[in-house]
Amino acid sequence: MAFAALSLTSIGAPASALEKTDCHLRGLPDKAECFSLIRPEDPANPNGKTFNLHAARVPALTPSKAEPLVFLAGGPGQSAIEVGGMVTQALRPLLADRDLVFLEQRGTGDSNGFNCVTDDEDPYADLFAEADLEAMTRACLDAFDGDPQHYNTPNAIDDFAAMVQALGYDKVHVYGGSYGTRAALVFMRAHPQLIRSVILDSMAPVQTVVGPFANHGHRALTLLFDECEANPGCNTTHPQLRDNFWALWARAGEAPIDVTVTHPTTFAPQRLRLDQTKLFHLVINFLYSQQQRQLLPVAIDAAADNNFAPLAGLMAAVSGGQGLYHGLTTNIVCNEDIRRQAPAAEETRTPFGDVSLSMWQRMCEHWPAYRLDDAHFEPVASDLPVLALSGRLDPVTPPAWGEETVASLSNAQHLVADNAAHIVGLKGCGPKLIQAFLRAPGAPLDNADCLAELPGVHFMLNQNNH
């Protein structure tokens, strides 16, 4: 504990600043404990502006001395506390012998949330309007009570370390999903003395550029088309699925397609201008999970027959904020990815062209800049025990990124689930695998082949889910 206290002083947060209240996490009947810790916005100026950093803990079912599992959310821009109830439900077996702790990142949730949509605004406005990115950026920055340059990944990791130590833990297990894997990797490098083991689920290593996902998205969409053609029911019902999609893509590229749809909340008729940017993001978002992938063939073929209602319904489902604090998302992706280096050439060589990359470049054009040291983007090397998980169908963090991640992790085992897309550990036998790993970090997992039992895609063949 002496070492922990010394380290705590070095990251500028006295344990006495911790406040605790009872609380409930969304969708979870269990009582939780919520914590608040005063943190400096600028770590180099500990006497300057501060904000309240938050965390939540779901205690083990019986008092336990086992090291907790702390959860780092994805995005970037997702609040760990806001998804904590859902994650706890998925990882409930772990509560048998350990606490679950949710560390909220600065710029999300109540930790000075950096959002670009206020509660009284229509969260679907971007779906139906042409975006004025400069005006949106100005409004977002004007509304934020903070200095964006300090809302970066390294500062967030030091926040996490301060909270872990303020909670009194000597060591913790860390779970990071998606962007959370990048946060976990930086945590491993910056504060290895606090970590017993790490679960990396759907990896985005620090040396890669995230944001433009045309290449990975094209790969995942091609896998969907291949699966449909190999599935007798899907191939019979949607024999021209691949051609129909690329014809729709070409049509949206010639001119936006005007579609009249029903607003998801007001139910008023609205004009939707379907351009390639909106179509691309619809496809990427619906390739994230098996449950969503199965809906795409019906929507694509209906649009080919000029029935855009199913497609518009899917677009509305992935609009409305998606639980992200978009100011933080934009801040980190622009400064830690898009501006850092040019994406690989293959990012614009797919039929998607530069749609994804150019959208990010337009957004970042008006966003204030900060720069991290080049050392931040070096591959993270560690001998900590690591369980690495990838989904073969993932449209944004493919297994190849998992291999790139574990190449410098000497004590890692990388498992790939054939029938999973984005985030593996919360599905099927994933929680039991995690539980087994936590009980013996670094030991080979005897039941790793259970991931092969995840069911394959069940295509929805018509709008009645038959």
C-alpha positions in Angstrom: 0.0 0.0 0.0 2.9 2.4 0.5 3.8 2.1 -3.1 0.2 2.7 -4.1 0.1 5.8 -2.0 3.3 7.1 -3.4 2.0 6.6 -6.9 -1.3 8.3 -6.1 0.6 11.4 -5.0 2.4 11.4 -8.3 -0.8 11.6 -10.3 -2.2 14.4 -8.1 -5.4 13.1 -6.4 -5.5 12.7 -2.6 -7.6 9.7 -1.5 -9.5 12.0 0.9 -11.2 13.6 -2.0 -13.2 10.5 -2.8 -17.0 10.7 -2.1 -19.3 7.7 -2.1 -23.1 7.4 -2.6 -25.5 4.6 -3.1 -26.9 4.5 -6.6 -28.5 2.3 -9.3 -27.2 1.6 -12.8 -29.5 1.8 -15.7 -31.3 -1.5 -16.3 -29.8 -3.2 -13.2 -31.9 -4.0 -10.1 -28.9 -4.5 -7.9 -27.8 -1.6 -5.7 -24.5 -0.1 -6.8 -22.0 2.3 -5.2 -21.1 5.5 -7.0 -17.9 7.5 -6.4 -16.7 11.0 -7.2 -13.1 12.2 -7.2 -11.9 15.7 -7.8 -9.4 15.8 -10.6 -7.4 18.6 -12.3 -8.4 19.3 -15.8 -4.8 20.1 -16.7 -2.5 17.7 -14.8 0.3 20.1 -15.3 -1.6 22.7 -13.3 -3.0 20.9 -10.2 -4.2 24.1 -8.6 -6.2 25.2 -11.7 -9.6 24.2 -13.0 -11.0 20.9 -11.7 -13.8 18.5 -12.5 -15.5 15.6 -10.8 -14.5 12.2 -12.1 -16.9 9.4 -11.5 -16.9 5.6 -11.1 -19.4 3.0 -10.1 -19.0 -0.4 -8.3 -21.3 -3.4 -8.3 -20.2 -5.4 -5.3 -19.7 -9.2 -5.4 -22.7 -11.2 -4.2 -20.7 -12.2 -1.1 -17.8 -10.1 0.4 -14.7 -11.0 -1.6 -11.0 -10.2 -1.4 -10.5 -11.1 -5.0 -9.2 -8.3 -7.2 -12.0 -6.5 -9.0 -12.5 -6.3 -12.7 -12.6 -2.7 -13.9 -14.3 -1.8 -17.2 -13.1 0.7 -19.7 -15.7 1.8 -22.2 -15.4 2.2 -25.9 -16.1 4.9 -28.4 -14.1 6.9 -27.7 -16.9 8.8 -26.0 -18.9 6.1 -24.3 -19.7 6.4 -20.6 -18.7 3.2 -18.7 -21.3 4.0 -16.0 -24.1 4.5 -18.5 -23.5 1.0 -20.0 -22.6 -0.5 -16.7 -26.0 -2.1 -16.1 -25.9 -3.9 -19.4 -22.3 -5.0 -18.9 -23.1 -6.3 -15.4 -26.0 -8.3 -16.7 -23.7 -10.0 -19.3 -20.9 -10.6 -16.8 -23.1 -11.6 -13.9 -21.2 -14.9 -13.3 -18.2 -12.8 -12.2 -20.1 -11.3 -9.3 -19.9 -14.7 -7.6 -16.4 -13.8 -6.4 -15.4 -10.3 -7.4 -16.6 -6.7 -7.7 -17.2 -5.0 -11.0 -16.0 -1.4 -11.3 -16.9 1.0 -14.0 -14.4 3.8 -14.6 -15.9 6.8 -16.4 -13.6 8.6 -18.8 -13.2 12.4 -18.6 -15.5 14.0 -21.1 -18.3 11.3 -20.8 -21.3 11.0 -18.5 -21.2 13.1 -15.4 -17.4 13.4 -15.7 -17.8 16.8 -17.5 -19.5 15.2 -20.4 -18.3 16.6 -23.8 -21.5 16.3 -25.8 -22.7 18.0 -28.9 -26.4 17.5 -28.5 -28.3 19.0 -25.6 -31.3 17.3 -23.9 -33.8 19.5 -25.7 -32.4 19.1 -29.2 -33.7 16.5 -31.7 -31.1 13.7 -31.6 -32.2 12.7 -35.1 -31.6 16.2 -36.6 -28.5 15.1 -38.4 -30.4 12.3 -40.1 -32.8 14.6 -41.8 -30.7 17.8 -42.3 -27.6 18.6 -44.2 -24.8 19.0 -41.7 -23.1 22.4 -41.4 -19.9 21.0 -39.8 -18.4 24.4 -39.1 -21.5 25.6 -37.3 -21.9 22.3 -35.4 -18.3 22.4 -34.3 -18.6 26.0 -33.1 -21.8 25.3 -31.1 -20.3 22.1 -29.6 -17.2 23.9 -28.4 -19.0 26.9 -27.2 -21.3 24.7 -25.0 -18.4 22.7 -23.4 -17.2 23.8 -20.0 -13.6 22.7 -20.5 -10.4 22.9 -22.6 -10.5 20.2 -25.2 -6.8 19.7 -25.3 -6.8 18.1 -21.9 -9.5 15.6 -22.8 -7.1 13.1 -24.3 -6.2 9.4 -23.7 -3.1 9.8 -21.5 -4.9 12.2 -19.1 -7.9 9.7 -19.0 -5.5 6.9 -18.1 -4.0 8.9 -15.2 -7.6 9.6 -14.1 -8.3 5.8 -14.1 -5.1 5.1 -12.0 -6.1 7.8 -9.5 -9.6 6.4 -9.1 -8.3 2.8 -8.7 -6.0 3.9 -6.0 -8.5 6.2 -4.3 -10.8 3.1 -4.1 -8.0 1.4 -2.2 -7.0 -1.3 -4.7 -3.4 -2.5 -4.9 -4.1 -4.3 -8.2 -7.0 -4.8 -10.5 -8.0 -6.8 -13.6 -8.8 -4.6 -16.6 -11.4 -5.2 -19.3 -11.3 -2.9 -22.4 -13.6 -3.2 -25.4 -13.0 -1.5 -28.7 -11.5 2.0 -28.0 -11.4 0.6 -24.4 -8.7 -1.8 -25.6 -6.5 1.2 -26.6 -7.1 2.8 -23.2 -6.3 -0.5 -21.5 -3.0 -0.8 -23.5 -2.0 2.7 -22.5 -3.0 1.8 -18.9 -0.7 -1.2 -19.1 2.2 0.9 -20.2 1.7 3.9 -17.9 0.7 2.1 -14.6 1.6 -1.6 -14.9 2.0 -1.9 -11.1 -1.7 -1.5 -10.7 -2.7 -4.3 -13.1 -3.0 -8.0 -12.5 -4.3 -9.0 -15.9 -6.0 -7.5 -18.9 -8.9 -8.6 -21.3 -8.7 -6.9 -24.7 -11.9 -7.3 -26.6 -12.0 -6.1 -30.3 -8.6 -4.5 -30.4 -7.6 -1.0 -31.7 -3.9 -0.8 -31.0 -2.3 2.6 -30.5 -0.2 2.4 -33.6 -3.3 2.1 -35.9 -5.5 4.9 -37.3 -9.1 4.5 -36.3 -12.1 6.5 -37.7 -12.0 5.7 -41.4 -13.3 2.2 -41.7 -13.8 1.7 -45.4 -11.3 -1.1 -45.8 -12.5 -3.1 -42.7 -16.1 -2.3 -43.5 -15.8 -3.5 -47.1 -14.2 -6.7 -45.8 -17.1 -7.3 -43.4 -19.8 -6.5 -46.0 -18.2 -8.9 -48.5 -18.4 -11.6 -45.8 -22.1 -10.9 -45.4 -22.7 -11.2 -49.2 -20.7 -14.4 -49.2 -22.7 -15.8 -46.4 -26.0 -14.9 -48.1 -24.9 -16.6 -51.3 -23.9 -19.7 -49.4 -27.2 -19.8 -47.5 -30.0 -21.5 -49.6 -32.8 -19.4 -48.0 -31.0 -16.1 -48.3 -29.7 -16.8 -51.8 -33.1 -17.8 -53.1 -34.8 -14.7 -51.5 -32.0 -12.2 -52.3 -30.2 -13.6 -55.4 -28.9 -10.2 -56.5 -28.0 -8.8 -53.0 -24.4 -7.9 -53.8 -25.2 -6.3 -57.1 -28.3 -4.5 -55.7 -26.2 -2.9 -52.9 -23.5 -1.6 -55.2 -26.1 -0.3 -57.7 -27.7 1.6 -54.7 -24.3 2.9 -53.7 -23.6 4.2 -57.3 -27.1 5.8 -57.4 -26.5 7.6 -54.1 -23.1 8.8 -55.4 -24.7 10.4 -58.5 -27.1 12.4 -56.4 -28.7 12.1 -52.9 -31.9 10.0 -53.1 -34.8 11.9 -51.6 -37.0 9.7 -49.4 -40.0 10.5 -47.3 -40.0 8.7 -44.0 -41.7 8.9 -40.6 -39.7 10.6 -37.8 -38.9 8.1 -35.1 -40.3 10.2 -32.2 -42.7 12.8 -33.7 -44.1 10.4 -36.3 -44.3 13.4 -38.7 -43.4 12.8 -42.3 -39.8 13.9 -43.0 -37.6 14.1 -46.1 -34.4 12.1 -45.8 -31.6 12.7 -48.3 -29.8 9.4 -48.7 -26.2 10.1 -49.7 -23.2 7.8 -49.7 -22.0 9.1 -46.3 -25.3 8.1 -44.6 -25.5 4.8 -46.5 -21.9 3.9 -45.5 -22.5 4.6 -41.8 -25.7 2.6 -41.9 -23.9 -0.4 -43.3 -21.0 -0.2 -40.9 -23.3 0.2 -37.8 -25.4 -2.8 -38.8 -22.4 -5.0 -39.3 -21.5 -4.7 -35.6 -23.5 -7.7 -34.5 -25.1 -10.9 -35.9 -28.5 -9.7 -34.7 -28.2 -6.5 -36.8 -26.4 -8.0 -39.8 -29.4 -10.3 -40.5 -31.6 -7.2 -41.2 -29.5 -5.8 -44.0 -30.5 -8.0 -47.0 -34.2 -7.2 -46.7 -33.5 -3.5 -46.4 -31.1 -3.5 -49.4 -33.3 -5.4 -51.7 -36.4 -3.3 -50.8 -34.4 -0.1 -51.6 -33.5 -1.6 -54.9 -37.2 -1.7 -55.6 -37.5 1.9 -54.5 -39.0 1.0 -51.1 -36.8 2.9 -48.7 -38.9 2.4 -45.6 -36.9 -0.6 -44.2 -33.6 1.2 -44.9 -34.8 4.4 -43.3 -36.0 2.5 -40.3 -32.5 1.0 -39.8 -30.9 4.4 -40.3 -33.1 5.9 -37.5 -32.2 3.0 -35.2 -28.5 3.8 -35.4 -29.0 7.6 -35.2 -30.1 9.5 -32.1 -26.7 9.7 -30.4 -25.9 6.0 -30.0 -24.8 6.6 -26.4 -21.7 8.6 -27.4 -20.4 11.9 -26.2 -19.6 13.1 -29.7 -17.5 16.0 -28.6 -15.0 13.7 -26.9 -15.3 11.2 -29.9 -14.4 13.9 -32.4 -11.7 15.4 -30.1 -9.8 12.2 -29.7 -10.2 10.7 -33.2 -9.2 14.0 -34.9 -6.1 14.5 -32.8 -5.0 11.0 -32.0 -5.7 9.5 -35.3 -6.8 11.5 -38.3 -4.2 14.3 -37.9 -1.4 12.0 -36.8 -0.7 10.2 -40.1 -2.3 9.5 -43.4 -4.4 6.3 -43.3 -3.1 3.3 -45.3 -3.6 3.5 -49.0 -6.1 0.7 -49.0 -8.5 2.9 -47.0 -9.5 4.6 -50.3 -9.1 1.7 -52.7 -12.3 -0.2 -51.9 -15.6 0.6 -53.8 -16.4 2.9 -50.8 -13.7 5.3 -52.0 -12.8 8.1 -49.7 -16.3 8.6 -48.2 -15.3 7.6 -44.7 -12.0 9.4 -44.7 -13.2 12.6 -46.2 -16.1 12.8 -43.7 -13.6 12.7 -40.8 -11.3 15.2 -42.6 -14.1 17.6 -43.0 -15.1 17.3 -39.3 -11.5 17.7 -38.1 -10.9 20.7 -40.3 -12.7 23.0 -37.8 -11.7 21.2 -34.6 -9.0 22.6 -32.2 -5.7 20.6 -32.3 -3.5 19.0 -29.7 -0.6 16.8 -30.2 0.6 13.8 -28.2 4.2 12.7 -28.0 5.2 10.2 -30.8 6.1 7.7 -28.1 2.4 7.4 -27.3 1.8 5.7 -30.6 4.5 3.1 -30.3 3.2 -0.5 -29.9 2.6 -1.4 -26.3 5.0 -4.1 -25.0 4.1 -6.0 -21.8 4.5 -9.3 -20.1 1.2 -8.9 -18.2 -1.3 -11.8 -18.7 -3.6 -10.9 -21.5 -6.8 -12.5 -22.9 -7.3 -11.1 -26.4 -10.6 -11.6 -28.2 -11.6 -10.9 -31.8 -14.7 -11.5 -34.0 -14.0 -12.7 -37.5 -16.9 -10.6 -38.8 -15.9 -7.3 -37.1 -16.3 -4.3 -39.4 -14.1 -1.9 -37.4 -11.5 -3.9 -35.3 -10.8 -7.0 -37.3 -8.7 -10.0 -36.1 -5.7 -8.7 -38.0 -5.6 -5.8 -35.5 -5.7 -8.3 -32.8 -2.7 -10.1 -34.2 -0.9 -6.7 -34.5 -1.8 -6.0 -30.8 -0.5 -9.2 -29.3 2.7 -9.3 -31.3 4.3 -7.2 -28.6 2.5 -8.8 -25.6 4.6 -11.8 -24.6 2.0 -13.3 -22.3 -1.1 -13.0 -24.4 -3.5 -15.6 -25.9 -5.6 -14.5 -28.8 -8.9 -16.1 -29.5 -11.0 -15.5 -32.7 -14.7 -16.2 -32.7 -15.8 -17.2 -36.2 -19.5 -16.2 -35.7 -19.0 -13.0 -33.8 -18.5 -9.4 -35.0 -17.7 -6.5 -32.6 -17.3 -7.3 -28.9 -16.9 -11.0 -28.1 -16.6 -11.3 -24.4 -20.2 -10.3 -23.5 -21.7 -13.0 -25.8 -22.2 -16.8 -25.5 -19.6 -18.4 -23.4 -17.5 -15.2 -23.3 -18.3 -14.4 -19.7 -17.3 -17.9 -18.6 -14.0 -17.6 -20.5 -13.3 -14.3 -18.8 -14.1 -15.8 -15.4 -11.8 -18.7 -16.0 -9.0 -16.4 -17.2 -9.4 -14.1 -14.1 -9.1 -17.1 -11.8 -5.8 -18.2 -13.4 -4.4 -15.3 -15.5 -1.9 -16.5 -18.1 -2.9 -20.2 -17.9 -4.2 -21.8 -21.1 -8.0 -21.8 -21.2 -9.3 -25.4 -21.4 -12.7 -24.3 -22.7 -11.6 -21.8 -25.4 -13.2 -23.8 -28.2 -16.6 -22.9 -26.8 -16.5 -19.8 -28.9 -17.1 -22.0 -31.9 -20.6 -22.7 -30.5 -21.7 -19.1 -31.1 -24.6 -19.4 -33.7 -24.1 -18.3 -37.3 -26.3 -15.7 -39.0 -30.0 -16.3 -39.2 -31.0 -14.2 -42.1 -34.3 -12.3 -42.0 -35.8 -13.2 -45.3 -38.7 -10.7 -45.3 -40.1 -7.8 -43.3 -42.1 -10.2 -41.1 -38.8 -11.8 -39.9 -39.4 -15.0 -41.8 
